[in-house]
Amino acid sequence: MFLVHICDEDLTVKVPASLASAGGTGSGQGLHRASIEHLLTVNAAEATMKLSADDIVLNRGKYIDVNVSIEEDVPVWGIFNEASYDPEVLELIGTDTGTMFNAGQYSLQNNLSASTYKYMAVNEGLKTVSSKGRFITLHFRVKSGAANQDTAVSFKRIEASGRNTPLTFAMGDALQLSVDTTAPIIEGIRNGAVYYGDTAVTIIDDHLDQVTVNGKKVSLTDGRFVLRPSAEMQTVVATDLAGNSTTFKVKVEDGGNIDTGAHSQIPLWAGIFLGSLLISAAVYFYRRRRRS
């Protein structure tokens, strides 16, 4: 194997000895950069390289594995790729080589802190391998100071070659990610309150994952659900895709609702009765005052 620097001084590329020019030295000077660039020139479309991840809504400090893969089966000799991301939001902490090439056939950029990360793989001799599968996995971590925002991992450049001819591996869509550190908002109830009769609850969150009542998932309609009267305390937990959660505990008893403005409510009939009593008392004292 010879070593030659190509495209960037930070990327050390491993080149099969069978491709080196006669008279080349151990430093790889016998292999002209133009030869590699010719082999990796893009000409025609054969496949699409894609980005994917299991989680796309993330919290600070969370790890995410971004897979670079190809679904089409195309004979390929070498692939060069540049992936771009926002270093203010994401930190690249490592990589795992994929299933297309052997680990020793990969050349990886030494600097993990750059906003554009370069990597490539070249097969031995001019033998080709199937392009179908995972090319590489990029391991990221969301920075601790990252703000709530949308971000992305995308391709900046893709070049590929077959045995004797260049190939085109089109760039798939950018992988859209969201940093979310805000817990869901629960409206319609207050933590520790007592309610009477069916009570509507509204959940507000852009990345809501699930809502549970006493550990059981509930379905929402337009972001709302109804708490029914129950003999036991009811614990409502709203959780978003980033793992943020809000928990309220309330008591819902039988009867109509009237909000007292405090952390409890009284039955509707009791409120009406008390209101009538107060009005009667006011009229009584008013009449006595006029007679006197």
N, C-alpha and C positions, 0 to 999 in steps of 0.2 A: 504494500500500500504506500502511495505517495501522499503528501500533504500539500495542498495548494489553497491560497486565500482567494476567495471569490466573492464579489458583490459587497462585502463588508469586511473590514479588518478584524472584526470581533468573531466572525464565523470561520472556523477551521473545517474545511471540507475534506473528507476522506475519498480518495479516488482510486478505483481498482488499478493495480499495476499494469494490467493488460491494456489499459487505455493510454498509458504514458508514452510519450514520444521516445524514440531511441536516443540514447545519450543523456537522458534526464538524470538529475541529481536527486538526492534524498530529500531536498527541500521542495521538490515538485516543480522546479523551474522548467523541466522538459515538457510539462503539460501546459499548453497555452490556454489562457483564460478564454480566448475566442472559441476554442473547441468545446468547452463546457457550455458556454453561452449559446452556441449553435445547437447543441443537443437539447437544451432546455428552452428553446424558442417556441412560443405558442403559435400554432397554426390553425388547427381545426378542432371543433368541439366534439368530445367523446364522453365526458362525464362531468359531474358537479361535485365539488368538495363542500361539505356541509359542517356546520357547528351545532352542537346540541349539549344540553345539560339537564339533569334531573330536576334541579331547582332553579327558578329564575327570579324569585322574590327573596331577597337576602337581608339579613341583619348584620350589624357591625360585628366583625370578628368571625363571621361564618365562612366556612370553606366551600368551594365550588369546583367541581371537575368539569372542564369543558372538553368534549370529545370532538376531534377532527376526523371525519370519516367520509367514505365514498360508497355509494350503493351500487354503482355500475361495475361490471366485471370487464376491465380493459387491461390487456398486457402492458405493463409499465416497467421501464428500467430505472428511472429516477424521478423524484419529485422535490421541488423546492417551494417553500411556503413562507409567507410573512403574515403574522397575526398582529392586529392592533387593538389596544385597549387604553383606558384612561388610568394612568398610574396614580392619580389623586384619589381614585376610588378603589381600584383593585391592585393587589400586590401579587405578582407571579412568584410562586415559591418553589416550583419544580415541575418536572414533566415525567411522563411514562411513555416509552416507545410503544408503537402499536403492533398490529398483527401482520401487516403487509411485508415488512422487511425484518431481518434479524437486528438485534439491538446494536451489534457492532457496525452496522451499515448506516447508522444515523449520525449526522453531524448537527450539533446543537449550539446555538449562540451562547457564549460564556456569560454575557451580561443579562441578568434576569430583571434588572430594574428599568430597562429601556421601554418606552411606550410601544415600540414595534419589536416583536420577537421573531427571529429567523431560525429556520430549521430545515433540514433536507435529509433524504436517504437515497443511496445509490446502490444498486445490486452489483454483485461480483461479475466481472467480465461484461458481456452484453446480454446476459440472461435476463428475462423478464419475469415479473411476478404479477399476480392478480391484484388489481387496484381495489377490489371489493373488500371492505372491512374498515377497521380503525387505523388511521395513519399515526396519530399521536394524541395524548391527553395532556392538557395544560391544567395545572393545579393553581388555583387562585385563592386568595383570602381577601375579604372585604376589610378595608382599613378601618381602624378604630375611630378615626375622626371623620369618616365619610358621612356626608349629609344625606337627608332624604332626597333621592333623585333617581332618574332613569339613566342608565349607562349601557354600553354595548361592547361585545367582543366581535371583531370583524376581520375579514381577510383584506390585506393590502395588496398582496401579489401571490399568484400561483403559477408555477411553471412546471411542465412535465415532459417526459420523453419516453417513447417506446424504444424498441431495439435499434431502429435505424431512422426513425422519423419523430419529429416533435408532436406532442399531443396538446390538446386544450382541456384543462380541467377548470370549468367555469366556477366562479365564486358564488357560493350560496348566500342566502340572506344573512345579515348580521344577527348575532344572538342578542336579543334585547333582554336586559336585566333591570331590576328595580331594587334600590336600597330603601328599606322601610323599617323605621325604628319607632313608629307611632302605633300605640295599641288601639283596638277598635273602640268606638264610642257606643254606649248603651243608653238609649232614650226611652222614656215612657215609664220607667221605674227608677227608684233610688235605692242604693245599697242600705239594707236594714229596715226598709219600710214595710208597712202592712197594707194590703189592698183587699178590696171586697169585690167579688165577681170577676168575670173574664177581664183580663188586663192585657192590653196591646203593648208590645215591646218592639222597638226599632233598633236595628244594628247598622252602624255606619262605618264602613271601611272599604277602601279601594281594592284591597287584596284579601278579602275575607276567605277563610278556609272553612271553618265550621262553627256552629253554635250548639252547645249542649245544655240540657236542663237535668240536673242530678245525674250527670254522666251519660245521658242518652241524647243522640243527635236529633235536632229538630229541623224541619224544613221551613224556609223563609219564602214569603211572597212579597215582592217589591221591598225586600229588606225588613219585613215585619213577620212576627208570629204572636200567638196569644198564649198567655199563661192562664191555665184553668185553676179553679180553687182546689186546694189540697190540704190534707191534715198535717203534712210535714213542711218544713222549711224548703224552699226551692232555690237551688244554686244555679245561676245562669253564667256560663263561661263562653265568651266570644274570643276566638283565636284566628289570627291571620296567617298567611302563608310564610311570613318571616318568623313566626313563633311568638309574636307579641300577643298578649291576652289581657282581657278585662273580666273580672269576676264580681258579680253582685249576688247577694243573698237576700231573698224577700219572702214574705208570707202572704199567701193569697187565700182568703176565706170566702165563704158564700155571702151573697148580697150585692146590691148595686154599689157603685163607687161615688164618693165625693171627696175631693182632695182638701185636706185641712191646711195645707201649706207647711205642715210639720212632717216628721218622718213616720207618720201613720195616717190612716184614713178612717172615717166612721161611716156606717151604713147610710144610704140615702134617706131611708125613712126616719132615721134618728136626726139627721140634719134638718129635714122638713119640720119635724116635731119641735125641735129646739128653736128653729126660726119662728114658728107660729107662737111658741110660748113667749119669746122675747117681744114679739110685736104686741101680743095681748097685754103683757106687763107694761109696755110703754104706753099703750092706750089707756089703761087703768090709771096709772099715775098722772097722766096728762089730765084726765077728767076730774080726778080728785083735786088737783091743783087749781082747776078753774072754778070748782064749786066753793073752794075755800077763799 
